[in-house]
Amino acid sequence: MRKAGRHFLQIPGPSSVPDRILSAISRQTIDHRGPEFAKVGLRALEGMKGIFNTQSHVFIYPSSGTGAWEAALVNSLSPGDRVLMFETGHFATLWKKLAEKLGLKAEFIEGDWRGGADPDQIEARLAEDTAHEIKAVCVVHNETSTGSVSPVAAVRQAIDNAGHPALFMVDTISGLASLEYQHDAWGVDVTVSGSQKGLMLPPGLSFNAVSEKAMVANRTAGLQRSYWDWAEMVGPNRTGYFPYTPGTNLLYGLNEAIDMLHEEGLENVFARHARHGAAARKAVRTWGLDVLCAAQGQESGVLTAVVMPEGHSADAFRASTLENFDISLGNGLSKVADKVFRIGHLGDFNDLMLIGTLAGVEMGLKKANVPHREGGVQAAMAMLA
Ligand SMILES: *Cc1c(COP(=O)(O)O)cnc(C)c1O
């Protein structure tokens, strides 16, 4: 049966795509080796440097974020290299599994999925590694499975305090263009990102921002690579081209997204996300439910993961809310499957969309007979107005 009105896509990525970007993407595909394309390519490559806050290299792949995870590792490491990762949640776990499949020795600092990476634990582990066997430290900036943010600059400081030469890699697939990010100033060697979260695009583009140190590591890195090879990208990228067919139409959309972010002002974009995160948490706490992120100051402005009351299925709640109110909420992943649901409040999003979203959740709780107190939406409204 047809459902009237707009569907609320409130998962933490893909986020809903604004009309301006949809119409940019709908332009005719052009010759990616022709003169007109060079302008599109150069604008995207240069524009993304401003989003990552880097003067160094940015590479763009026609892939989902997972491809850029793989690209980061195969371009800079060798078989058997040890990498230190921090278990912030499901996405950190997937990146570790990917590293293991590539033949790396991935080591986890275990976490409880209720906060970001702990710089002190990273520093302590690196200080023990006097032989410098650890070749890279990998951290997820915005852990999309839990709604926790890792202190990236403090992790850099921890690596420096330990006097350790490891490369520093950060996944900000769901943080970029929603939370402040400084590739150069925070001393990150490889930053990984994707198109379908804060960048407001459909899925299909991914990114590596790469420091000079990582470019040097690329020359001797022994892992096999072809499609992902930075070295193949550098030459064509200089004039705005790519070694193989790029995602031409998504690049039109990317250039539009970059313009939109600057028109609003990146600082304002970040403040908007922080404010919506605070209002969402206010609603959740008013309902008497727990926010999964328990680390104060590390709560995400991108999404809020909500812990279901004992004995209630998060997935049954989500299914009922979709059926009754036409809103998609994020599911709990692996360890927290069926125990949490996630409210996405990222990308092209405003106060009324947040209130509509929270109203969908509050009505959904009532409809599914999940024990809660009323008034969460009211509390969020009071905060926003
Ligand atoms: C979405 C996401 C990924 C996976 O990206 P895909 O585009 O699904 O391949 C990885 N890490 C984080 C933090 C994410 O949010």
PDBQT file of the ligand as one rigid body, heavy atoms in Angstrom, charges set to zero:
ROOT
HETATM    1  C1  LIG A 401      29.388   3.417   7.449  1.00  0.00    +0.000 C 
HETATM    2  C2  LIG A 401      30.674   3.159   8.120  1.00  0.00    +0.000 A 
HETATM    3  C3  LIG A 401      31.620   2.239   7.627  1.00  0.00    +0.000 A 
HETATM    4  C4  LIG A 401      31.350   1.368   6.446  1.00  0.00    +0.000 C 
HETATM    5  O1  LIG A 401      31.234   2.072   5.280  1.00  0.00    +0.000 OA
HETATM    6  P1  LIG A 401      30.511   1.405   4.014  1.00  0.00    +0.000 P 
HETATM    7  O2  LIG A 401      30.269   2.613   3.166  1.00  0.00    +0.000 OA
HETATM    8  O3  LIG A 401      29.275   0.728   4.504  1.00  0.00    +0.000 OA
HETATM    9  O4  LIG A 401      31.471   0.457   3.388  1.00  0.00    +0.000 OA
HETATM   10  C5  LIG A 401      32.811   2.124   8.293  1.00  0.00    +0.000 A 
HETATM   11  N1  LIG A 401      33.085   2.825   9.396  1.00  0.00    +0.000 NA
HETATM   12  C6  LIG A 401      32.197   3.685   9.921  1.00  0.00    +0.000 A 
HETATM   13  C7  LIG A 401      32.541   4.428  11.160  1.00  0.00    +0.000 C 
HETATM   14  C8  LIG A 401      30.968   3.869   9.301  1.00  0.00    +0.000 A 
HETATM   15  O5  LIG A 401      30.078   4.722   9.822  1.00  0.00    +0.000 OA
ENDROOT
TORSDOF 0
